[in-house]
Amino acid sequence: MIENKPIWIVYQPILIYLSVLLQLLKVSIMKDIFIMIKRTFILLLFISLYTSLFAGSFRHLNVREGLSSRQVYQICKDSTG
């Protein structure tokens, strides 16, 4: 004879299993997201350091420093400055 158990007792092991599985998936997804954010941060840090190292130094020159006009398209520095 089949007993009339409440439905939550029948499905309780399945619900417990599903809740544990969901918690494990949440932890796994959160770890993946954290790793992705960390890698992105490190990549942006290296890019910013790289661009600051090779940006060079700029000096504003105008007619007072000996330029012939206000527009300069290319300039090269020689041994005399």
N, C-alpha and C positions, 0 to 999 in steps of 0.2 A: 504494500500500500504506500502511496506517495504521500509524504507529509506536506502539509501546507505551511511552508516557512515564509517569513516575510522576504520580499524581493531583495532587500538590501543585504540580507544574510547570504543569499544565494550568490549574489554578484560581488560580495565584499572582497574575496581574494583577487578577482579580476580588477576591481577598482584600485586596490592597493598596488597591484603590479603596474597598472597604468600610471598611477601617480608617481611611483618610484621611477619608472621609465621617463616620464615627463621631467622630473627633477634632474635626472642624469643628462637628458638632452639640453635642458636649460644651462646646466653647468658647462657642457661641452660647447654650446653655442657661445656662451659668454667668454670662455677661454679663447675661442677662435676670434671673436670680435676684439678682445684685448690684445691678442697677438698682432692682428691686422693694424690696430691703432698704434701699437708700439713700433711696428715696422715702418708705418707711414711717418711717424714722428722722427724716427732716426733718419729716414731718407730725406725729409725736409731739412733736418739739422745739417746733414752732410752737404746738401745742395746750397744752403745758405752760407756755410763755411767756405765752400769751393768758390762761390761767386764773389765773396768778400776778399778772398786771397788773390784772385786774378782780375779784380776790377781795375787795378792800377790807381795812380794818383792823377788828379786833374788840377790844372792850374788855369785860371781864367786869364787870358791875354787879350789886350785891346791895342788901340793905336798908341797909347802912351808907352807901352812896352816895345814898340818898334814895328808893329804890324802895318802893312800898307793899306789895309781896308778892314772893315768890321766883319766881313765874311771870310772864314777860313774853311777850306774843304779838306785839306790834308796838311799835316805838319810833322816834321821829323827832327829829332834832336841829334846833333852831331857832337864831335869831341869838344868844341868850343862852347857849347851850350845852346 
